[in-house]
Amino acid sequence: MIFIEVLNAFNLSNLQWVSIFIAILLLGLSKSGIKGIGILNVVILAFVFGEKSSTGVLLPMLIIADIFAVIYYHRHVQWKYILKLIPWMVVGVLIGVWVGNDISEVLFKRLMALIIITSVLILLYTEKRKLSKIPTHKAFSSSAGFLAGFATMIGNLAGPISNIYFLAIKLPKNEFIGTAAWLFFIINIFKLPFHIFIWKTITKETLLLNSILIPGIIVGFFIGVLIVKKISNLNYRKFILIVTSIGALIMLFR
């Protein structure tokens, strides 16, 4: 019954349905700790639903995946870093709500691409320099938090920016995943009212669609958990860089 309602509401082609289920599997993988690959979810869903509308389709599924992540990796969370980032992320989200409320779909797309490309360039720069000193200045955490908050509201694109921050402070693999899981669970819950009442990108129809995609999130998450266990800390950093870069290029040129 629910599936029929969704079919009637969205009128998607077979290719679009296949694309959606691929995106959902990738979402589960990304929340299990395979960071960077989350950009591909954004790209695929933007292709199917449009840039701005896709943010509302994706957000509830991000929250569902966040729940699995915080349960599985709860022992590895580093709250001191969350407390540094959250206040600035809130400010970034609020500005993102204001900016994204009135801009055109074309400009929205370009803004998403610009955020990703800028994030990747910074990520590559910091990795190339291989800084031995961990940045501790408040300006670093506040700017990272603000940019992540703005990017997550504009297009659920905070991943590359948070990757930069957690790589720079050299969090080990499990602490990286656990801390990011709680950080985004909190901020994604905070974003919900803005998508429902201001942008109106979350509707009854999008929630019905979300409900039939939950099994794909679960499957993707536990496949990802098995993969993460086999990746060393060094290879994990390289993997994040490569996948984030690929996703950014796809968003820019699609």
C-alpha positions as CSV (number, residue, x, y, z in Angstrom):
1,M,0.0,0.0,0.0
2,I,2.8,2.4,1.0
3,F,4.8,1.5,-2.1
4,I,1.8,2.2,-4.3
5,E,1.4,5.6,-2.7
6,V,5.0,6.4,-3.3
7,L,4.8,5.3,-6.9
8,N,1.9,7.6,-7.5
9,A,3.5,10.5,-5.7
10,F,6.8,10.5,-7.5
11,N,6.3,8.8,-10.8
12,L,9.9,7.8,-11.1
13,S,11.5,5.8,-13.9
14,N,13.2,2.4,-13.4
15,L,16.6,4.1,-13.8
16,Q,15.7,6.6,-11.1
17,W,14.6,3.8,-8.7
18,V,17.8,1.9,-9.3
19,S,19.8,5.2,-8.6
20,I,17.9,5.8,-5.4
21,F,18.6,2.3,-4.0
22,I,22.3,2.6,-4.9
23,A,22.3,6.0,-3.1
24,I,20.7,4.4,0.0
25,L,23.2,1.5,0.1
26,L,26.0,4.1,-0.2
27,L,24.4,6.1,2.6
28,G,24.6,3.1,4.9
29,L,28.2,2.5,3.9
30,S,29.1,6.1,4.6
31,K,27.5,6.1,8.1
32,S,29.3,2.9,9.0
33,G,32.6,4.8,8.7
34,I,33.5,4.8,5.0
35,K,33.7,8.6,5.0
36,G,33.8,10.6,1.8
37,I,31.5,8.3,-0.1
38,G,28.5,10.2,1.3
39,I,29.0,12.9,-1.4
40,L,27.9,10.3,-3.9
41,N,24.5,10.0,-2.1
42,V,24.1,13.7,-2.5
43,V,25.0,13.7,-6.2
44,I,22.7,10.8,-7.1
45,L,19.6,12.1,-5.2
46,A,20.2,15.6,-6.6
47,F,20.1,14.0,-10.1
48,V,16.8,12.3,-9.3
49,F,14.9,14.9,-7.3
50,G,16.7,18.2,-7.9
51,E,19.3,19.8,-5.7
52,K,17.2,21.5,-3.1
53,S,14.4,19.0,-3.0
54,S,16.8,16.1,-2.5
55,T,18.1,17.6,0.7
56,G,14.7,17.0,2.3
57,V,14.5,13.5,0.9
58,L,17.9,12.6,2.3
59,L,17.7,14.2,5.8
60,P,15.4,11.7,7.5
61,M,17.4,8.8,6.1
62,L,20.6,10.4,7.4
63,I,19.1,10.5,10.8
64,I,18.1,6.8,10.6
65,A,21.6,5.9,9.6
66,D,23.0,8.2,12.4
67,I,21.1,6.2,15.0
68,F,22.8,2.9,13.9
69,A,26.1,4.7,13.9
70,V,25.9,6.2,17.4
71,I,24.7,2.9,18.8
72,Y,27.5,0.9,17.1
73,Y,30.4,3.3,17.8
74,H,29.2,5.0,21.0
75,R,32.2,3.8,22.9
76,H,34.6,5.8,20.7
77,V,33.0,9.2,20.8
78,Q,35.2,12.2,21.8
79,W,32.8,14.7,23.3
80,K,35.3,17.5,23.6
81,Y,35.5,17.9,19.8
82,I,31.7,17.8,19.5
83,L,31.4,20.6,22.1
84,K,33.9,22.7,20.1
85,L,32.1,22.3,16.8
86,I,28.4,22.2,17.6
87,P,27.8,25.9,18.6
88,W,29.4,27.1,15.3
89,M,27.6,24.5,13.3
90,V,24.3,25.8,14.7
91,V,25.2,29.3,13.5
92,G,26.2,27.9,10.1
93,V,22.9,26.0,9.8
94,L,20.9,29.2,10.6
95,I,22.7,31.2,7.9
96,G,22.3,28.3,5.5
97,V,18.5,28.3,6.1
98,W,18.4,32.0,5.2
99,V,20.6,31.8,2.2
100,G,19.1,28.7,0.8
101,N,15.5,29.8,1.2
102,D,15.4,32.2,-1.7
103,I,18.1,31.2,-4.2
104,S,17.3,29.5,-7.5
105,E,17.8,25.8,-8.1
106,V,20.8,26.6,-10.5
107,L,22.5,28.7,-8.0
108,F,21.8,26.1,-5.3
109,K,23.5,23.5,-7.4
110,R,26.5,25.7,-8.0
111,L,26.8,26.5,-4.4
112,M,26.8,22.8,-3.5
113,A,29.5,22.1,-6.1
114,L,31.6,25.0,-4.8
115,I,31.4,23.8,-1.2
116,I,32.6,20.3,-2.2
117,I,35.4,21.5,-4.4
118,T,36.7,23.9,-1.9
119,S,36.6,21.2,0.8
120,V,38.5,18.8,-1.3
121,L,41.2,21.3,-2.2
122,I,41.7,22.1,1.5
123,L,41.7,18.4,2.3
124,L,44.4,17.6,-0.3
125,Y,46.5,20.6,0.8
126,T,46.5,19.6,4.5
127,E,47.3,16.0,3.6
128,K,50.1,16.9,1.2
129,R,51.8,19.1,3.9
130,K,51.5,16.3,6.4
131,L,51.6,18.6,9.3
132,S,53.0,17.0,12.4
133,K,51.5,19.6,14.7
134,I,47.8,19.2,15.5
135,P,46.0,22.5,15.1
136,T,44.5,23.7,18.4
137,H,43.7,27.3,17.7
138,K,40.0,28.2,18.4
139,A,39.8,29.8,15.0
140,F,40.3,26.4,13.3
141,S,37.5,24.6,15.1
142,S,35.1,27.6,14.9
143,S,35.6,28.1,11.1
144,A,35.4,24.3,10.5
145,G,32.2,24.2,12.6
146,F,30.6,27.2,10.8
147,L,31.4,25.9,7.3
148,A,30.2,22.4,8.2
149,G,26.9,23.8,9.5
150,F,26.4,26.0,6.5
151,A,27.3,23.1,4.1
152,T,25.1,20.6,5.9
153,M,22.0,22.9,5.6
154,I,22.7,23.8,1.9
155,G,23.1,20.3,0.7
156,N,23.9,17.7,3.5
157,L,27.5,18.4,2.5
158,A,29.3,18.8,5.8
159,G,31.1,15.5,5.3
160,P,34.2,16.8,3.5
161,I,34.6,19.7,5.9
162,S,34.3,17.5,9.0
163,N,36.7,15.0,7.4
164,I,39.3,17.9,7.1
165,Y,38.9,18.7,10.7
166,F,39.1,15.2,12.1
167,L,42.0,14.3,9.8
168,A,43.8,17.4,10.9
169,I,43.5,16.6,14.6
170,K,44.6,13.1,13.8
171,L,41.7,11.1,15.3
172,P,42.2,7.4,15.1
173,K,39.8,5.5,12.8
174,N,37.2,4.4,15.4
175,E,37.3,7.8,17.3
176,F,36.9,9.5,13.9
177,I,33.8,7.5,13.1
178,G,32.2,7.6,16.6
179,T,32.7,11.3,17.1
180,A,31.4,12.2,13.6
181,A,28.3,9.9,14.2
182,W,27.2,11.8,17.3
183,L,28.0,15.2,15.8
184,F,25.8,14.7,12.7
185,F,23.1,12.9,14.6
186,I,22.7,16.1,16.8
187,I,22.9,18.6,14.0
188,N,20.6,16.6,11.6
189,I,17.9,16.6,14.3
190,F,18.4,20.3,14.7
191,K,17.9,20.8,10.9
192,L,14.5,18.9,10.8
193,P,12.2,21.8,11.6
194,F,13.7,24.1,9.0
195,H,13.2,21.5,6.3
196,I,9.6,20.9,7.4
197,F,8.3,24.4,8.1
198,I,10.6,26.8,6.1
199,W,12.0,25.0,3.1
200,K,9.1,22.5,3.0
201,T,11.4,19.9,1.5
202,I,10.1,17.2,3.9
203,T,6.5,16.2,3.3
204,K,4.2,13.3,3.9
205,E,5.3,11.9,0.5
206,T,9.0,12.1,1.1
207,L,8.6,10.4,4.5
208,L,6.6,7.6,2.9
209,L,9.5,7.2,0.4
210,N,12.0,7.2,3.3
211,S,10.0,4.4,5.1
212,I,10.4,1.9,2.2
213,L,14.1,2.6,1.9
214,I,15.1,1.8,5.5
215,P,16.1,-1.8,4.8
216,G,18.7,-0.6,2.2
217,I,20.2,1.7,4.8
218,I,20.6,-1.2,7.3
219,V,22.1,-3.5,4.7
220,G,24.6,-0.8,3.6
221,F,25.5,0.0,7.2
222,F,26.5,-3.5,8.2
223,I,28.3,-4.2,4.9
224,G,30.3,-1.0,5.7
225,V,31.1,-2.2,9.2
226,L,32.7,-5.3,7.8
227,I,34.7,-3.2,5.3
228,V,35.9,-0.7,7.9
229,K,37.3,-3.5,10.2
230,K,39.7,-4.5,7.4
231,I,41.0,-0.9,6.7
232,S,44.1,0.3,8.5
233,N,44.3,3.9,9.9
234,L,46.7,4.9,7.1
235,N,44.7,3.4,4.3
236,Y,41.5,4.8,5.8
237,R,42.9,8.4,5.4
238,K,43.9,7.7,1.8
239,F,40.5,6.2,1.1
240,I,38.7,9.3,2.4
241,L,40.8,11.6,0.2
242,I,40.2,9.6,-3.0
243,V,36.4,9.1,-2.6
244,T,35.8,12.6,-1.5
245,S,37.7,13.9,-4.5
246,I,35.7,11.7,-6.9
247,G,32.4,12.8,-5.5
248,A,33.3,16.5,-5.8
249,L,34.3,16.2,-9.4
250,I,31.0,14.4,-10.2
251,M,29.0,17.1,-8.5
252,L,30.9,19.9,-10.4
253,F,30.6,18.4,-13.9
254,R,27.4,16.5,-13.9
